[in-house]
Amino acid sequence: MRNLFMLLVVVSVTLLAACHPVSAEQATTDFCTDLQAFKDSVDSLGTLSPDSTIEEGEAAMKEVNEARSDLNDSASILADVKVDAIDEAYDSMDEALRDINSSDTISDAVTIVQEQVTNVNAAYDDLYATNCQ
């Protein structure tokens, strides 16, 4: 019964959202806002230092994941926006971070994070210049 109720809520919200289409201008504004939020979250990840805790690193990566999800949602509304470079840089960063193991020093891990942040930011710069200026 609870699942049925949740399904009805989701369908209702979806139908309501479909009744209020977003203008191209608003969709672009939303995309650029989400793109900036994504960059900010990646930059926050890049500020981790050897003094940072694992919990701080996990929290920073969670923010990046949430911002990426929002970015992909807003990009899906715009037909001409391609976030492939961001996705590739993100996936590469995610893989590199997952490859950090307990035998790596904290300094090594921070270096890996900072290198990946630089790569993601380069993809951001290209996407921002193309779509938000």
RALIN-V150209 format. One record per residue. N is the residue number from 1. RES is the residue in three letters. PSI is psi in radians with two decimals (999 if undefined). OMEGA is omega as a letter, one per 30 degrees, with the letter a starting at -180 (NA if undefined). BURIAL is I if it has 16 or more other ideal C-beta (glycine too) atoms within 10 Angstrom, else O. Layout:
n->N res->RES psi->PSI omega->OMEGA burial->BURIAL
n->N res->RES psi->PSI omega->OMEGA burial->BURIAL
This chain:
n->1 res->MET psi->-0.74 omega->l burial->O
n->2 res->ARG psi->-0.70 omega->l burial->O
n->3 res->ASN psi->-0.67 omega->l burial->O
n->4 res->LEU psi->-0.73 omega->l burial->O
n->5 res->PHE psi->-0.80 omega->l burial->O
n->6 res->MET psi->-0.70 omega->l burial->O
n->7 res->LEU psi->-0.76 omega->l burial->O
n->8 res->LEU psi->-0.69 omega->l burial->O
n->9 res->VAL psi->-0.81 omega->a burial->O
n->10 res->VAL psi->-0.77 omega->l burial->O
n->11 res->VAL psi->-0.73 omega->l burial->O
n->12 res->SER psi->-0.79 omega->l burial->O
n->13 res->VAL psi->-0.73 omega->l burial->O
n->14 res->THR psi->-0.76 omega->l burial->O
n->15 res->LEU psi->-0.70 omega->l burial->O
n->16 res->LEU psi->-0.72 omega->l burial->O
n->17 res->ALA psi->-0.63 omega->a burial->O
n->18 res->ALA psi->-0.44 omega->a burial->O
n->19 res->CYS psi->-0.24 omega->a burial->O
n->20 res->HIS psi->1.34 omega->a burial->O
n->21 res->PRO psi->2.62 omega->a burial->O
n->22 res->VAL psi->2.39 omega->l burial->O
n->23 res->SER psi->2.78 omega->l burial->O
n->24 res->ALA psi->-0.67 omega->l burial->O
n->25 res->GLU psi->-0.77 omega->l burial->O
n->26 res->GLN psi->-0.69 omega->l burial->O
n->27 res->ALA psi->-0.70 omega->l burial->I
n->28 res->THR psi->-0.75 omega->l burial->I
n->29 res->THR psi->-0.79 omega->l burial->O
n->30 res->ASP psi->-0.74 omega->l burial->I
n->31 res->PHE psi->-0.82 omega->a burial->I
n->32 res->CYS psi->-0.64 omega->l burial->I
n->33 res->THR psi->-0.78 omega->l burial->O
n->34 res->ASP psi->-0.62 omega->l burial->I
n->35 res->LEU psi->-0.75 omega->l burial->I
n->36 res->GLN psi->-0.68 omega->l burial->O
n->37 res->ALA psi->-0.66 omega->l burial->I
n->38 res->PHE psi->-0.83 omega->l burial->I
n->39 res->LYS psi->-0.76 omega->l burial->I
n->40 res->ASP psi->-0.70 omega->a burial->O
n->41 res->SER psi->-0.66 omega->l burial->I
n->42 res->VAL psi->-0.74 omega->l burial->I
n->43 res->ASP psi->-0.67 omega->l burial->O
n->44 res->SER psi->-0.71 omega->l burial->I
n->45 res->LEU psi->-0.66 omega->a burial->I
n->46 res->GLY psi->-0.23 omega->l burial->I
n->47 res->THR psi->-0.04 omega->l burial->O
n->48 res->LEU psi->2.52 omega->a burial->I
n->49 res->SER psi->3.03 omega->l burial->O
n->50 res->PRO psi->-0.33 omega->l burial->O
n->51 res->ASP psi->-0.14 omega->a burial->O
n->52 res->SER psi->2.63 omega->l burial->I
n->53 res->THR psi->2.87 omega->l burial->O
n->54 res->ILE psi->-0.69 omega->l burial->O
n->55 res->GLU psi->-0.69 omega->l burial->O
n->56 res->GLU psi->-0.71 omega->l burial->O
n->57 res->GLY psi->-0.76 omega->l burial->I
n->58 res->GLU psi->-0.71 omega->l burial->O
n->59 res->ALA psi->-0.72 omega->l burial->O
n->60 res->ALA psi->-0.72 omega->l burial->I
n->61 res->MET psi->-0.60 omega->l burial->I
n->62 res->LYS psi->-0.72 omega->l burial->O
n->63 res->GLU psi->-0.71 omega->l burial->I
n->64 res->VAL psi->-0.78 omega->a burial->I
n->65 res->ASN psi->-0.77 omega->l burial->O
n->66 res->GLU psi->-0.73 omega->l burial->O
n->67 res->ALA psi->-0.64 omega->l burial->I
n->68 res->ARG psi->-0.71 omega->l burial->I
n->69 res->SER psi->-0.79 omega->l burial->O
n->70 res->ASP psi->-0.73 omega->l burial->I
n->71 res->LEU psi->-0.82 omega->l burial->I
n->72 res->ASN psi->-0.62 omega->l burial->O
n->73 res->ASP psi->-0.82 omega->a burial->O
n->74 res->SER psi->-0.57 omega->l burial->I
n->75 res->ALA psi->-0.56 omega->a burial->I
n->76 res->SER psi->-0.35 omega->l burial->O
n->77 res->ILE psi->-0.49 omega->a burial->O
n->78 res->LEU psi->2.13 omega->a burial->I
n->79 res->ALA psi->-0.53 omega->a burial->O
n->80 res->ASP psi->0.12 omega->a burial->O
n->81 res->VAL psi->2.22 omega->l burial->I
n->82 res->LYS psi->2.10 omega->a burial->O
n->83 res->VAL psi->0.39 omega->a burial->I
n->84 res->ASP psi->-0.76 omega->a burial->O
n->85 res->ALA psi->-0.70 omega->l burial->I
n->86 res->ILE psi->-0.79 omega->a burial->I
n->87 res->ASP psi->-0.75 omega->l burial->O
n->88 res->GLU psi->-0.77 omega->l burial->O
n->89 res->ALA psi->-0.71 omega->l burial->I
n->90 res->TYR psi->-0.84 omega->a burial->I
n->91 res->ASP psi->-0.71 omega->l burial->O
n->92 res->SER psi->-0.74 omega->l burial->O
n->93 res->MET psi->-0.80 omega->a burial->I
n->94 res->ASP psi->-0.76 omega->l burial->O
n->95 res->GLU psi->-0.77 omega->l burial->O
n->96 res->ALA psi->-0.70 omega->l burial->O
n->97 res->LEU psi->-0.63 omega->l burial->I
n->98 res->ARG psi->-0.45 omega->a burial->O
n->99 res->ASP psi->-0.18 omega->l burial->O
n->100 res->ILE psi->2.25 omega->a burial->O
n->101 res->ASN psi->3.08 omega->a burial->O
n->102 res->SER psi->-0.30 omega->l burial->O
n->103 res->SER psi->-0.25 omega->l burial->O
n->104 res->ASP psi->2.51 omega->l burial->O
n->105 res->THR psi->2.82 omega->l burial->O
n->106 res->ILE psi->-0.69 omega->l burial->O
n->107 res->SER psi->-0.70 omega->l burial->O
n->108 res->ASP psi->-0.75 omega->a burial->O
n->109 res->ALA psi->-0.75 omega->l burial->I
n->110 res->VAL psi->-0.70 omega->l burial->I
n->111 res->THR psi->-0.76 omega->l burial->O
n->112 res->ILE psi->-0.80 omega->l burial->I
n->113 res->VAL psi->-0.83 omega->a burial->I
n->114 res->GLN psi->-0.65 omega->l burial->O
n->115 res->GLU psi->-0.74 omega->a burial->O
n->116 res->GLN psi->-0.66 omega->l burial->I
n->117 res->VAL psi->-0.71 omega->l burial->I
n->118 res->THR psi->-0.73 omega->l burial->O
n->119 res->ASN psi->-0.74 omega->l burial->I
n->120 res->VAL psi->-0.71 omega->a burial->I
n->121 res->ASN psi->-0.58 omega->l burial->I
n->122 res->ALA psi->-0.73 omega->l burial->O
n->123 res->ALA psi->-0.68 omega->l burial->I
n->124 res->TYR psi->-0.83 omega->a burial->I
n->125 res->ASP psi->-0.78 omega->l burial->O
n->126 res->ASP psi->-0.79 omega->a burial->O
n->127 res->LEU psi->-0.70 omega->l burial->I
n->128 res->TYR psi->-0.79 omega->a burial->O
n->129 res->ALA psi->-0.62 omega->a burial->O
n->130 res->THR psi->-0.60 omega->a burial->O
n->131 res->ASN psi->-0.29 omega->a burial->I
n->132 res->CYS psi->0.08 omega->a burial->O
n->133 res->GLN psi->999 omega->NA burial->O
